[in-house]
Amino acid sequence: MKENPQPATGNRQRRIILIFVTLSILLVCSIILSLSYGKDLSTVLAGLFSYEGFGLVLRKIRIPRTVMAFLVGGSLGVCGVTLQSILRNPLAEPYTLGVSGGASLGITVSTVIQMQNILGAYAYPLMGFAGALVSIIVVYTLSMRRSFNPNSMILFGIVASLVFSSVVFFIFSLLDPDKMQLTLMWLMGDLASLDISLIPFYVPLLLAPAVILFFFGKELDILSLGGEKAHYLGVHPPRAYKILFILTSVLTGLCVSASGIIGFVGLIVPHVLRNIIGAPHTRLLFASYLGGAFFLIISDVFSRYLLYPVELPVGVVTGIFGGLILLFLLTRKR
Amino acid sequence: MKKDALLSITGVSFRYGAQTVLNNINLDVEKGEVIGIIGPNGAGKSTLLRLIAGYLSPDEGSIVFSGSPLKDYDRRSLARHIATLPQSLDMPFPYTVEEFIVMGRYPYDRRSFSYGAEEKEMASEIMKDMNIGHLASRQINTLSEGERQKVYLAQCIVQDPEVLLLDEPVSHLDIKHQMRVLEILEGLHGEGLTILMILHDLNLASEFCSRMVLIVQGSIYTDGPPAATLTYENIEKVYDTVVIVRENPLSKKPFVIPVSRKYLTRDDKSQ
């Protein structure tokens, strides 16, 4: 009996390390593929040190896109883990609490009132984030009126989401469809249209909340046992719910403002990785960051080259892949 | 109120909205007692346990633990003194037994990314003591009810508490597992742990508790050793059921035998 648990623990630790190594290799490969597609590696290396020809393509298009796909994918991954844990639902995702609805409304309004004439390339990101903030404030305030718990968050999140998206559809129904083409593309998730001058702002803004979330692994483990038991283990659930709600919502809002509504990343990545690496949240958070980044970068590569020269919205690609993977997982025999 | 009591509950009342659930409860708990809380469904037993655990706060009265009001403890320091196992616990995620049990160390080791070797060592010691070492890498959701209850209990023990609060810890178990779990608790009591538990089985309560508190409609009806609490007069009145009370020949504790109405004569029934 004494030596029985030890080898199992050792095996599991090796397995976990192996999974992290695999994820990192996959991620590096996807980054290389995203930067080099259609070129050989020497051209890419030369391009990194040149300001002409392919060097310009790298600098202006491929590197920014890959950076954003990395950050947005990773962020959606950790937001998905966090919300699945506090809502105690393995099918929750970053948009469950209504952020995407608010952001969509912000963008749609921005198009209607021609904000780009005033704000230029900053119109979508700013209006998208403003919309997300409005929905965060609405859901937060409504949840505060009852006890701030997972049930009230889900309830008001879904209601807010429905109301906001209905208003979006209402506006769409009034307007000339041609004018809404860009907005529609954005609503389906789009890594192409972010102005690259904004990327230096997005890098720290997207990294900071994710890094903070990494420190909540143990709390997430305990919160996933439910509010009452969490209380008994020394967590203050209402306070923890509020902090985590704000962190994930702001991070999701930032992601949506940068690249629209990219679905399924925050749902499928934690779901798949939990089955492989186990439930404890600290390692699941790290793994989901790497996995989310990989999944979005590789989906972005597909979105660019699947129907080349036509470019698909990346949210369509993640939706199709994610949906099929989920379908496979749910119908697989246990 | 006794001065040296570990836990003093004085004049505690609790209401859910307009409904009074507990009314003027007074209870002193000494270190090392094993107290069985019994009473009909809806009497307020779980609410009392949640008040002692600090999950709910009383509307009136005070609860003092180790000389300080319960409300002065922050969540984490309270979790180092009092461990609580609620009636039901469901787990949406596939934790292994070991991963689950070590979470009991959270009140001591909060900020690091994962639990240290020392914490894991402690968890595996306790698993060994409770004979669940072989389950360490099993997923909790694959365990039987009896094994799961031991795992839940192990997490509470890993918290290294002075007081253990249990809400019906053996209700869903077969007689073997009921006895194993209660024997584990008996062992912990031998090491100085104070235990308060809600039990529905009067005989198990009688067998394992040094003191029994009978709660009826939000008030304490009687409070004393099993022989004084489990009298047929008390039980017939409180549970509205005819019983015979005898003495267990080995333990000398009272045991209760319910009697179906069909065996009663007309005279008995009218009483």
Interface residues (C-beta under 8 A of the other chain):
Chain A: M1 K2 N4 P5 A8 T9 R12 S85 R88 N89 P90 F214 F215 G217 K218 D221 I222 S224 L225 G226 E228 K229 H231 Y232 L233 G234 V235 H236 R274 N275 G278 A279 P280 T282 R283
Chain B: R50 A53 G54 Y55 D74 R75 R76 S77 L78 A79 R80 I82 A83 T84 L85 P86 L89 D90 M91 P92 F93 P94 Y95 T96 E98 E99 M103 G104 Y106 P107 R110 R111 F113 S114 Y115 S124 M127 K128 G133 H134 A136 S137 Q159
